[in-house]
Amino acid sequence: MAIVSFESVIENGQVRLPAHLRLPDKTKVYILIPDLETKQVSRIPSPRLLHPEQAADFKKEVIEVKSNATL
């Protein structure tokens, strides 16, 4: 696989290639971004049961309470 590199810039969220460069549709490209500082994103995973058979212990019960207008 041959690799050719070009310097480009981002304008309005899109890569602006050099004017002389024309790429066919669906050309696979790789973008390398030097010296870009990104924010570290925290990820909080969903809790998992160690024993899935305990799932029944967490079954919710909905109880409908009628309002008491005399209070």
N, C-alpha and C positions, 0 to 999 in steps of 0.2 A: 504494500500500500504506500503510495507516494503522498507526502504531506507538503503543502505549500502554505506559507503564512502571509497574512496581510494585516496591517494595522488599520483598525476601524474605530469609529466612535458610536456612542448611543445617542440618538436624538428622538425625543418623544417616545422613549421606551423601545425603539427599534434600532437594529444594527444598520448603520450607514456604511456601506462598502465603498471603496475607491471608485470613482466615476468610470474608469476604464474596465472594471471587473464586471463581467456578466456571468452569472451562474444559471445553469438549467434548473427548472422547477424540480423540487424534491431532492435537490442535492443535499447529501448529509454533510453537515459542518460541525465542528467542535469549537467552542468558544472558551478561551482561557482569559481570566481576568486577573491581571497582576495587581498586587497591593490593595486589594479591596478589603475593607474592614466590615465585617458583618456583626450584627448583634447576636449574642448567644440566645437561643430560644429554649425556654424551659419546657419540658414535656412531662406531664403527669399522667402516667398510664392508668387505665381503669383497674380497679381492684379485681383480683381473681381469687376464687375459692381454692384452697388447697385440696379440699375434698368436695367435688361437685355434688355428691349426694346430699350435702348439707344445704343445698339451695332451697329446699322446702322450709327450712328454718327462717328464711327471709321473705316468705310469702306475705304480701300485703292484704289486709282486710279493710274494706271501705265501709264505714258506718255512717249512714246519713242521719243527721240530727235535725229535727224540725225546730224551727225557731219558736221561741215562746214570746208572743207579743205582749204579754202582761207584765214583763219585767220592766 
